[in-house]
Structures are given as C-alpha cells and as structure tokens.
C-alpha cells in the first residue's frame, strides 16, 4: 500500500452537519474529492438540495438529510432511518455552529441557550446517534469542529468561548469512552477564516490588520485550507490519533 492510499476515502460515507454553506460545504467538497460519499445536512431542504446538487455535479455520490441537530429525538430518528434504509455512516463531522456577540453583562439568556444547544448539545445529539451504529461495527470516525476560541478569548464572545472549550473536552471524553471500541474522535480548531459569517470582520480594515499582526502566517485562512486536516482525521492515516484538538490557525495559538 502506498502511503498516499492511507488518505483514500473511497467507500466511506461522511455526514457533515451544517454543510450547506461555509466551512461545512468546503469540507464536504474536499472529502468528496478524496473519494467519500457525502451526506449533506441542514434544516432548510432547499438550501441543502442546492448544496448537494453542486457537489453531485462533480461526480460525487451525495445524499441529503434534513434534521435539526439541536433536537435529540429528531437527530436520532433521521440517523437511524438513514442507516436502516441507505447504509452506514462511517464518518461524522459535527460542524454545525453559531456565534452571538454581546458584552457579557448584557448577553441575553436565550442567546446563551441557543448557542450552547447549537455548539455543544448538537455534538451530543448527533454524536450519540451515529456512535450507536459505529460501535456495533467496531469502527468509525467523529470530528468535532472547535475553534481558536477553544484556547483563546476575545471581548464580547465569552459564551462562544465557553462552548468551544466544551467541544475540546467533550472530544476527549468521547475518545475515552469509545476509543477502545474502534472509534477515533478528534477535533479541528480553525483560526480566523474567511467565511460568510465572518465577512463583516474581513471587511473591517482594523480587525483584518489585527488578524494579520496576531497570526504568524500574516493573513486570514481560506476555508479550503481546512480540508487536509479533515481528510487526515477521516482516513486510515489517523487510526492511532484519538482525543486531540488539531489547531489549524496559521500559528495563532502558538504565540503571544
């Protein structure tokens, strides 16, 4: 076997939550190029269908799975049905997430609840639903999307920072519980990447200057630069990697 074959995802099927746009869509496109079948997820059927069609046009096999990741019952029902009717989900990328900015002393309680449900509860809901099937097969990969805010903080996003800290520790817990039973569970922590949700910050000269100065790479990341890490953690190249958080941040977390 060539060392490059370790990264081949042929005959692997990957569910990526929140994958109709942004980082999730970029990861879906990248994993498809490595041979994976994709399961595109979101709450809006039209948006998911559009994203799926775009990836399908490249020749990839793409499925659509509509459910709300913050709903435990809906997540379990959708995944159980897919496994029974279509086949195994070999790889799960828990990508769905949200941000809300406000001074901590004014942070709305309902926004805090929504943020935790989207960024943390979803990992439990979808992770558990997929793991039940993976454990029966004795194999599976789960990748949780953390953040540079897993390690660092900035003003006005304390609850987001708390949620992404939880993602890293939850990843360790999942690996501890399931690693001996054939699963590898790891996290990717992106730094500052150009996305639709970050466009206002990208367009802010002062903030972009801060990113360039604070990051050893001297620039924002492009979302395609997350694909290599996702392929690595999804593939046989990482069979002895478990419970880590891999920072893809241009070096930001390495320096002060």
Beta strands, then each sheet from edge to edge (+ up, - down):
strand 1: 13-16
strand 2: 37-42
strand 3: 62-66
strand 4: 91-94
strand 5: 140-145
strand 6: 183-190
strand 7: 193-194
strand 8: 221-222
strand 9: 245-248
sheet 1: 3+ 2+ 1+ 4+ 5+ 6+ 9+
sheet 2: 7+ 8+
end
